[in-house]
């Protein structure tokens, strides 16, 4: 049976469809401003609902008892059962629809403050934001919050939809007053332009077409403005070529390709490029796709390219053409905090930027932004939904660009190292000058030479446990045994260092984190000198113990959990610290009013109820020498 030929007019329409640009936009604003209803109206009036969906929608609308209308348009978007029960949006709801002029992906973001993190998710890829305002309530705190986030996230187009105009009798003066109020805030924020449109999502006024009920309005309908907006991908193509490497593809020994999504610019075979952070120069040989080699590729395309030279390039590197991107390890950034657990200055988090993942430590914020007044407020930390500016440093250099210039190479997330939860989103402003002026000095005598001279393998023995558990007692016995065996050691004890290196620190969570950070850096330097470093510290937080582990080569950090029940540790309390803590005279004492997070998988666990200090020391030394 022969295939039927494809009609010419179908080919034309198909080509036109492929050429249509894609606009990603979000709707945001306060609770009950009508975001879900607006999207539902757009989908309904643009004929983006299939017949079976329409029948289900009508049935759902009857079940929820829609008043004054046949269809509850919000049900097209509020897909979660919890959302329908509460009449609110909780998660980010993505919907796709298309018109003859353009394709759209819309994200309906939550209005509740507690779900601000979801709004950040939706805004991170958006070209345009529709800020909805209830005409009866005007500009609210959440309106300002979402506008501020959209601006910081880099959404270039803002459309101000003053909704529910039908409930204020389509009053022009009410609309003008709201626009003037928002304009004053936008000027403070630095929003140079926005497009205000009076709408009624419920009635369809000025959504798809201009409404006869508002003859005083002469601007575009909401859909017309969505058609007019240019998209970020068009601007991205004009920027220098950037490809964060996601995967090194080696299906056979003769092929080595570097795969990823082009963040900006264009590329073709023969283009000169560099691989960062190393800066090695080479040339693009081929652009490979599933459909064969490509003559060129542009921003927004996923591609595998090959290089003419065998150079070192791996996941996390950036292949770049034209003006070179920056490379640094210290930055200033805006940070949106997205979890109930407050930011802890000095704590190390995973920082993920494009395909790069590094360990990052954050300073106390320079300031927190008041979303109502845009004042810069002093703060020691960041709480849930707060937006602040802080400095951070990473454990190795990042290839980056300012977020204002490149979202992909300037936007990052922070991940808790213990729970793997995303705790924040951030936007890089610039590299700190000191990051550019301080360079590693190459030393000809390194850790391997020091270790050979001492005829031993460097190690850090990290004793952790409650106060009174017996850490210092066992650590001293371990050092004595190793010393008698001719091993070169040094013991760092928590109490002793409090008299010097860390005498300026207290016992707050932030101070304890800084205490362990300093000790970890000292222990690393001593291990570089070829020593076996013995560290006895309560070190109550897993994240900081893991931070020290990450400073050292694999296998050199030996975590020793001196496991003693708190009742037993308190009974041994020769210093009287537990007694003071119980009386309230000693604040932030581990085990009483400050938590201790025991190791999950220590290299050595010592049960001091069952094992004597001498036997524990013998076990640890055998473990080390083995």
FENJO-V356964 format. One record per residue. N is the residue number from 0. RES is the residue in one letter. OMEGA is omega in radians with two decimals (none if undefined). NEAR is the number of other C-alpha atoms within 12 Angstrom. D_CENTER is the distance of its C-alpha to the mean C-alpha in Angstrom with 2 decimals. Layout:
# FENJO-V356964
n/res/omega/near/d_center
N/RES/OMEGA/NEAR/D_CENTER
N/RES/OMEGA/NEAR/D_CENTER
This chain:
# FENJO-V356964
n/res/omega/near/d_center
0/X/-3.12/3/55.42
1/X/3.06/4/54.22
2/X/3.04/5/50.85
3/X/-3.14/6/51.25
4/X/3.14/9/50.25
5/X/3.14/11/47.25
6/X/-3.10/10/48.54
7/X/-3.09/10/47.99
8/X/3.08/11/46.66
9/X/3.10/12/44.01
10/X/-3.14/13/42.87
11/X/-3.12/13/42.66
12/X/3.11/16/40.60
13/X/3.11/15/38.27
14/X/3.12/12/37.81
15/X/3.14/17/37.11
16/X/-3.13/18/34.48
17/X/-3.09/16/32.73
18/X/-3.12/14/32.81
19/X/3.12/20/31.26
20/X/3.13/27/27.96
21/X/3.07/33/24.92
22/X/3.03/36/23.39
23/X/3.11/37/20.11
24/X/3.13/45/20.19
25/X/2.94/47/19.08
26/X/-3.13/51/21.31
27/X/-3.08/54/20.31
28/X/-3.09/45/22.33
29/X/-3.13/38/23.86
30/X/3.08/33/25.24
31/X/3.04/31/28.31
32/X/3.05/43/28.07
33/X/-3.09/43/28.72
34/X/-3.12/47/25.57
35/X/3.12/47/26.37
36/X/3.14/36/30.01
37/X/3.14/46/29.34
38/X/3.10/46/27.47
39/X/3.10/41/30.23
40/X/3.10/36/32.81
41/X/-3.13/42/31.27
42/X/-3.09/34/31.29
43/X/-3.06/34/34.80
44/X/3.10/27/36.39
45/X/3.08/25/34.97
46/X/-3.12/19/36.55
47/X/-3.11/24/33.31
48/X/3.11/26/34.48
49/X/-3.07/15/36.63
50/X/-3.12/12/39.89
51/X/3.05/11/38.88
52/X/-3.13/19/35.67
53/X/3.14/24/37.93
54/X/3.12/16/40.31
55/X/3.14/19/37.62
56/X/3.13/28/36.23
57/X/3.11/25/39.73
58/X/3.11/19/40.30
59/X/-3.14/23/37.05
60/X/3.10/23/38.00
61/X/-3.11/18/41.41
62/X/-3.14/17/39.98
63/X/3.06/21/37.74
64/X/3.14/15/40.71
65/X/-3.11/20/39.48
66/X/3.00/13/41.59
67/X/3.13/11/43.17
68/X/3.13/15/41.73
69/X/-3.02/20/42.13
70/X/3.00/28/38.47
71/X/-3.03/36/35.36
72/X/-3.13/37/32.89
73/X/-3.11/37/29.85
74/X/3.08/41/30.60
75/X/-3.03/39/29.60
76/X/-3.11/41/25.96
77/X/-2.99/36/25.78
78/X/-3.09/27/25.86
79/X/3.12/19/24.99
80/X/-3.14/15/28.04
81/X/3.12/13/26.44
82/X/-3.11/23/25.75
83/X/-3.14/23/29.35
84/X/-3.07/15/30.74
85/X/-3.10/16/29.04
86/X/3.13/28/29.19
87/X/3.02/32/25.54
88/X/-3.14/43/22.38
89/X/-3.10/30/19.79
90/X/3.02/30/17.59
91/X/3.14/33/16.62
92/X/3.14/34/19.84
93/X/3.08/32/20.05
94/X/3.11/30/23.56
95/X/2.96/28/25.27
96/X/-3.03/30/28.53
97/X/3.00/29/30.70
98/X/3.10/27/33.54
99/X/-3.08/21/36.11
100/X/-2.97/24/34.25
101/X/3.00/28/30.56
102/X/-3.08/27/28.02
103/X/2.85/33/25.23
104/X/-3.09/31/22.09
105/X/3.09/37/21.50
106/X/3.06/40/18.78
107/X/-3.04/47/20.30
108/X/-3.06/48/17.75
109/X/3.10/42/18.79
110/X/-3.11/40/20.83
111/X/-3.13/30/20.59
112/X/-3.09/29/18.61
113/X/3.13/26/17.42
114/X/3.13/31/15.57
115/X/-3.14/41/13.80
116/X/3.13/37/10.39
117/X/3.10/37/12.19
118/X/3.10/46/13.32
119/X/3.11/50/9.97
120/X/-3.13/35/9.51
121/X/-3.08/37/13.04
122/X/-3.00/44/12.97
123/X/-3.13/38/10.34
124/X/-3.02/32/13.26
125/X/3.01/40/16.18
126/X/-3.02/38/19.13
127/X/3.08/41/20.76
128/X/2.98/49/20.35
129/X/3.08/48/23.35
130/X/-3.13/52/23.45
131/X/3.07/53/26.08
132/X/3.02/46/28.49
133/X/-3.06/36/31.27
134/X/-3.14/37/34.40
135/X/-3.01/24/35.91
136/X/3.10/27/33.18
137/X/-3.08/32/31.94
138/X/-3.12/36/28.78
139/X/3.14/30/26.97
140/X/-3.12/25/24.19
141/X/3.02/35/21.74
142/X/3.14/42/22.98
143/X/-3.13/37/22.06
144/X/-3.11/39/18.65
145/X/3.08/50/17.74
146/X/3.13/49/19.49
147/X/3.13/43/17.63
148/X/3.14/46/14.15
149/X/3.13/43/15.57
150/X/-3.12/37/17.01
151/X/-3.13/36/14.00
152/X/3.07/42/11.89
153/X/3.06/36/14.97
154/X/-2.95/39/17.00
155/X/-3.08/36/20.37
156/X/3.11/34/22.82
157/X/3.09/39/23.40
158/X/-3.11/41/26.10
159/X/-3.13/45/27.48
160/X/3.08/44/29.23
161/X/-2.96/48/31.65
162/X/3.11/48/32.32
163/X/3.09/36/35.23
164/X/3.11/39/37.75
165/X/-3.11/27/40.36
166/X/3.05/21/40.09
167/X/3.07/22/41.06
168/X/3.09/19/43.91
169/X/-3.04/29/42.07
170/X/-3.13/25/42.71
171/X/-3.12/24/41.96
172/X/3.08/18/42.13
173/X/3.11/27/39.43
174/X/-3.11/36/37.18
175/X/-3.13/23/38.02
176/X/3.13/21/37.31
177/X/3.14/32/33.80
178/X/3.13/32/33.04
179/X/3.12/20/34.48
180/X/-3.14/23/32.41
181/X/-3.13/36/29.13
182/X/3.10/25/30.29
183/X/3.10/22/30.79
184/X/-3.10/29/27.23
185/X/3.13/32/25.88
186/X/3.07/19/27.96
187/X/-3.09/20/26.52
188/X/-3.08/27/22.97
189/X/3.05/19/23.90
190/X/-3.02/27/24.00
191/X/-3.08/16/26.95
192/X/2.99/21/27.91
193/X/-3.11/30/27.54
194/X/3.12/32/29.93
195/X/3.14/35/31.44
196/X/3.04/44/33.11
197/X/-3.08/49/35.13
198/X/2.86/50/34.76
199/X/-3.12/40/35.80
200/X/-3.11/43/33.54
201/X/-3.09/34/36.06
202/X/3.12/34/39.05
203/X/-3.11/34/37.44
204/X/3.08/34/38.52
205/X/3.10/39/36.98
206/X/3.10/37/34.36
207/X/-3.12/31/35.97
208/X/3.14/28/39.07
209/X/-3.05/26/40.47
210/X/3.07/27/42.21
211/X/-3.12/16/45.85
212/X/3.08/21/45.03
213/X/-3.10/26/43.33
214/X/3.13/15/45.75
215/X/-3.14/17/44.66
216/X/-3.08/23/41.27
217/X/-3.13/16/41.56
218/X/-3.12/21/38.03
219/X/2.94/26/36.29
220/X/-3.12/32/35.40
221/X/3.14/39/31.78
222/X/3.09/39/32.01
223/X/-3.13/22/33.84
224/X/3.07/32/31.04
225/X/3.09/37/28.50
226/X/-3.04/26/30.90
227/X/-2.99/20/31.16
228/X/3.02/32/27.54
229/X/-3.02/24/26.59
230/X/-3.09/29/23.35
231/X/-3.07/34/20.64
232/X/3.12/30/21.70
233/X/3.10/21/25.11
234/X/-3.12/22/23.87
235/X/-3.09/27/21.60
236/X/-3.13/23/24.78
237/X/-3.10/20/26.46
238/X/3.12/27/23.97
239/X/-3.09/30/24.39
240/X/3.09/38/23.67
241/X/3.08/46/20.33
242/X/3.00/49/19.67
243/X/-3.06/42/16.77
244/X/3.10/36/18.68
245/X/-3.01/29/17.45
246/X/2.96/26/20.80
247/X/-3.00/25/24.09
248/X/3.13/23/26.75
249/X/3.14/16/30.08
250/X/3.10/11/32.27
251/X/-3.07/9/35.33
252/X/-3.07/8/36.42
253/X/-3.09/10/37.27
254/X/3.06/19/33.94
255/X/-3.10/27/30.65
256/X/-3.11/34/28.09
257/X/-2.99/39/24.54
258/X/3.08/33/22.53
259/X/3.09/36/19.48
260/X/-3.13/30/18.56
261/X/-3.09/40/19.99
262/X/3.13/44/17.48
263/X/3.05/38/20.41
264/X/3.10/32/24.15
265/X/-3.12/35/26.90
266/X/3.08/40/28.46
267/X/3.10/27/31.82
268/X/-3.13/24/33.91
269/X/3.14/19/35.38
270/X/3.02/29/32.54
271/X/3.14/25/31.97
272/X/3.01/35/28.44
273/X/3.09/34/26.78
274/X/-3.11/38/24.35
275/X/0.34/34/21.76
276/X/-3.06/30/21.23
277/X/-3.12/25/24.88
278/X/3.14/23/26.33
279/X/-3.09/23/28.87
280/X/3.10/25/30.69
281/X/-3.10/26/31.91
282/X/3.08/26/32.69
283/X/3.14/34/31.40
284/X/-3.08/28/34.07
285/X/2.95/28/33.11
286/X/-2.97/35/30.62
287/X/3.04/29/30.80
288/X/3.14/21/30.00
289/X/3.14/10/31.38
290/X/-3.10/10/34.05
291/X/-3.12/13/35.19
292/X/3.14/18/34.60
293/X/3.07/22/33.26
294/X/3.09/21/34.86
295/X/3.09/27/31.58
296/X/-3.02/32/27.97
297/X/3.12/30/25.70
298/X/-3.12/30/22.13
299/X/3.11/28/20.69
300/X/2.97/28/22.90
301/X/-3.02/29/22.13
302/X/2.97/38/24.73
303/X/3.11/39/26.07
304/X/3.06/44/27.82
305/X/-3.10/37/30.25
306/X/-3.10/33/31.27
307/X/-3.08/22/34.82
308/X/3.06/19/34.28
309/X/-3.14/20/33.31
310/X/-3.12/23/30.53
311/X/3.12/23/27.68
312/X/-3.07/33/24.59
313/X/3.12/28/22.03
314/X/-3.11/25/18.64
315/X/3.05/33/16.00
316/X/3.12/38/18.74
317/X/3.04/45/19.01
318/X/-2.99/53/22.41
319/X/3.03/40/23.27
320/X/3.14/32/26.42
321/X/-3.14/21/27.89
322/X/-3.03/17/26.57
323/X/2.99/26/24.40
324/X/3.13/36/20.69
325/X/3.06/32/19.93
326/X/-3.12/30/19.25
327/X/3.10/32/18.38
328/X/3.08/34/16.88
329/X/-2.97/34/16.77
330/X/2.82/38/15.09
331/X/-3.07/34/14.97
332/X/2.89/37/11.89
333/X/-3.09/40/11.31
334/X/3.02/45/8.84
335/X/-3.06/46/8.81
336/X/-2.89/39/9.25
337/X/-3.12/34/9.11
338/X/-3.13/27/11.41
339/X/3.13/19/15.12
340/X/-3.07/19/14.95
341/X/3.08/24/14.90
342/X/3.12/38/13.09
343/X/3.12/32/15.55
344/X/-3.13/32/16.36
345/X/3.13/34/17.26
346/X/3.13/40/15.39
347/X/3.05/39/13.60
348/X/2.95/38/10.11
349/X/3.06/36/8.90
350/X/3.13/40/6.86
351/X/3.12/33/6.47
352/X/-3.02/37/7.87
353/X/-3.13/33/10.33
354/X/-3.14/32/12.38
355/X/3.05/34/11.97
356/X/-3.11/27/10.79
357/X/3.03/30/12.00
358/X/-3.07/36/12.49
359/X/3.10/35/11.54
360/X/-3.03/38/13.48
361/X/2.98/40/13.21
362/X/2.96/33/16.48
363/X/-3.08/28/17.72
364/X/2.95/33/16.73
365/X/3.06/25/19.23
366/X/3.00/26/19.28
367/X/-3.08/30/17.88
368/X/2.99/32/18.65
369/X/-3.01/24/21.31
370/X/3.10/30/20.61
371/X/-3.04/25/24.35
372/X/-3.05/20/25.88
373/X/3.04/25/23.09
374/X/3.03/16/24.41
375/X/-3.05/18/22.54
376/X/3.09/21/22.93
377/X/-3.14/17/23.09
378/X/3.09/24/20.78
379/X/-3.10/23/20.27
380/X/3.05/31/16.95
381/X/3.10/35/14.46
382/X/3.13/26/15.30
383/X/3.07/25/13.98
384/X/3.10/36/13.39
385/X/3.08/40/14.24
386/X/-3.12/43/13.22
387/X/3.06/42/14.07
388/X/-3.09/36/14.56
389/X/3.01/37/14.48
390/X/3.08/33/15.24
391/X/3.05/40/13.49
392/X/-3.09/33/15.00
393/X/-3.07/35/14.26
394/X/3.02/25/16.83
395/X/-3.03/24/17.62
396/X/3.04/30/17.53
397/X/2.95/41/14.84
398/X/-2.99/45/16.25
399/X/2.91/44/14.74
400/X/3.11/36/16.01
401/X/-3.13/29/15.55
402/X/3.13/31/13.16
403/X/-3.12/25/16.44
404/X/-3.05/27/17.99
405/X/-3.12/40/15.55
406/X/-3.06/36/12.38
407/X/-3.09/39/11.81
408/X/3.11/42/12.47
409/X/-3.13/40/11.08
410/X/-3.09/42/7.66
411/X/2.96/41/4.59
412/X/3.05/39/1.18
413/X/-3.05/36/4.11
414/X/3.08/31/6.62
415/X/-3.04/31/10.10
416/X/-3.09/28/12.65
417/X/-3.05/22/15.34
418/X/-3.06/15/14.21
419/X/3.10/16/11.40
420/X/3.04/19/9.77
421/X/-3.04/28/6.14
422/X/-3.08/36/6.88
423/X/2.95/41/4.91
424/X/-3.07/44/3.71
425/X/-3.13/45/6.04
426/X/-3.12/45/9.09
427/X/3.08/43/11.45
428/X/-3.10/32/15.01
429/X/3.03/35/17.16
430/X/3.09/31/18.08
431/X/-3.08/22/20.22
432/X/-3.12/16/23.83
433/X/3.10/16/24.39
434/X/3.14/24/21.93
435/X/-3.03/17/24.33
436/X/-3.11/12/27.46
437/X/-3.08/12/27.01
438/X/3.07/12/27.66
439/X/3.04/10/28.43
440/X/-3.14/8/32.19
441/X/-3.14/7/33.51
442/X/-3.08/10/35.75
443/X/3.06/9/38.55
444/X/-3.07/15/38.91
445/X/-3.03/18/35.81
446/X/-3.13/26/34.97
447/X/3.13/21/36.98
448/X/3.11/20/40.07
449/X/-3.12/23/39.76
450/X/3.12/24/39.46
451/X/3.14/18/42.47
452/X/-3.11/18/44.52
453/X/3.12/21/43.92
454/X/3.11/18/44.36
455/X/3.10/26/41.45
456/X/3.12/30/37.88
457/X/3.10/39/35.41
458/X/2.99/40/33.46
459/X/3.07/45/31.65
460/X/-3.00/47/33.08
461/X/3.11/47/30.71
462/X/3.10/46/32.60
463/X/3.14/44/30.65
464/X/-3.12/42/32.15
465/X/3.00/40/33.44
466/X/-3.12/40/35.72
467/X/-3.12/33/39.18
468/X/-3.12/38/38.06
469/X/-3.10/40/39.98
470/X/-3.06/42/37.32
471/X/3.14/32/39.35
472/X/-3.12/28/42.60
473/X/3.14/40/41.41
474/X/3.10/42/39.56
475/X/3.13/31/42.85
476/X/3.10/26/44.82
477/X/-3.13/40/42.45
478/X/3.14/34/42.85
479/X/3.12/23/46.63
480/X/-3.13/26/46.86
481/X/3.12/28/44.86
482/X/3.12/18/46.88
483/X/3.14/13/50.12
484/X/3.10/15/48.90
485/X/3.13/15/48.46
486/X/3.13/27/44.65
487/X/-3.04/30/42.93
488/X/2.94/34/40.65
489/X/-3.09/30/39.14
490/X/3.04/38/38.16
491/X/-3.12/35/35.45
492/X/-3.05/34/36.05
493/X/-3.11/32/33.85
494/X/-3.11/22/36.83
495/X/-3.11/17/38.25
496/X/3.09/22/35.15
497/X/3.09/22/34.95
498/X/-3.08/13/38.17
499/X/-3.01/16/36.74
500/X/-3.07/22/33.34
501/X/-3.10/24/31.50
502/X/-3.14/18/34.26
503/X/-3.05/15/32.20
504/X/3.06/21/29.65
505/X/-3.06/19/30.16
506/X/3.00/25/28.99
507/X/-3.13/22/26.07
508/X/-3.13/32/22.85
509/X/3.14/29/21.40
510/X/3.12/25/24.75
511/X/3.10/37/24.91
512/X/3.12/36/21.57
513/X/3.10/35/22.91
514/X/-3.11/37/26.19
515/X/3.10/44/24.85
516/X/3.14/34/22.79
517/X/-3.14/30/26.09
518/X/3.13/39/28.09
519/X/3.12/36/25.80
520/X/3.10/28/26.20
521/X/3.13/28/29.95
522/X/3.12/36/30.22
523/X/3.13/35/28.57
524/X/3.13/25/31.10
525/X/3.08/29/33.92
526/X/3.06/38/32.95
527/X/3.11/30/32.88
528/X/3.07/29/36.43
529/X/-3.07/31/37.37
530/X/2.88/37/37.67
531/X/-3.02/41/37.06
532/X/-3.12/41/35.04
533/X/-3.05/46/35.54
534/X/3.14/47/33.08
535/X/-3.09/43/33.97
536/X/3.03/43/31.35
537/X/3.14/41/30.42
538/X/-2.92/46/26.72
539/X/-3.00/34/25.75
540/X/-3.12/36/22.01
541/X/-3.05/31/20.89
542/X/-3.11/35/17.66
543/X/3.05/42/19.91
544/X/3.09/48/22.46
545/X/3.09/35/19.97
546/X/3.11/36/18.87
547/X/3.10/40/22.59
548/X/-3.09/32/23.02
549/X/3.13/29/20.41
550/X/-2.96/31/22.53
551/X/3.04/29/25.52
552/X/-3.11/19/26.75
553/X/3.11/14/26.63
554/X/-3.09/17/29.48
555/X/3.11/29/30.20
556/X/-3.12/34/28.37
557/X/-3.13/36/30.59
558/X/-3.10/38/29.34
559/X/-3.11/43/32.42
560/X/3.07/40/32.12
561/X/-2.93/43/35.23
562/X/-3.13/35/35.33
563/X/3.09/30/37.62
564/X/-3.06/24/37.86
565/X/3.12/25/37.35
566/X/3.13/18/40.97
567/X/3.12/20/42.24
568/X/-3.14/29/40.07
569/X/3.12/26/41.35
570/X/3.13/18/44.90
571/X/-2.93/21/44.60
572/X/-3.11/20/43.34
573/X/-3.13/16/45.81
574/X/3.13/15/43.86
575/X/-3.06/18/43.90
576/X/3.14/26/40.16
577/X/3.14/30/39.68
578/X/3.11/20/42.69
579/X/-3.12/19/41.26
580/X/3.13/22/37.89
581/X/-3.14/19/39.71
582/X/-3.14/14/41.74
583/X/-3.12/14/38.73
584/X/-3.13/15/39.73
585/X/-3.05/21/36.78
586/X/3.07/21/33.34
587/X/-3.13/25/30.11
588/X/-3.07/29/32.22
589/X/3.13/34/30.61
590/X/3.14/31/32.06
591/X/3.10/25/33.49
592/X/3.04/20/30.99
593/X/-2.99/22/27.99
594/X/2.94/21/26.51
595/X/-3.14/28/27.02
596/X/-3.09/24/24.72
597/X/3.09/28/27.10
598/X/3.11/31/26.16
599/X/-3.13/18/25.60
600/X/-3.14/15/27.15
601/X/3.07/24/28.99
602/X/-3.14/25/31.28
603/X/3.02/27/34.11
604/X/-3.14/30/34.80
605/X/3.06/34/37.81
606/X/-3.02/24/39.49
607/X/3.01/29/41.55
608/X/-3.06/20/43.73
609/X/-3.03/15/44.93
610/X/3.10/19/44.81
611/X/3.13/20/46.51
612/X/-3.13/25/44.87
613/X/3.13/23/47.19
614/X/3.11/21/46.41
615/X/3.13/33/42.65
616/X/3.13/34/43.05
617/X/3.14/24/45.11
618/X/-3.11/26/42.51
619/X/-3.14/34/39.70
620/X/3.10/32/41.86
621/X/3.11/15/42.82
622/X/-3.11/19/39.20
623/X/-3.06/32/38.43
624/X/3.13/19/41.49
625/X/none/8/41.03
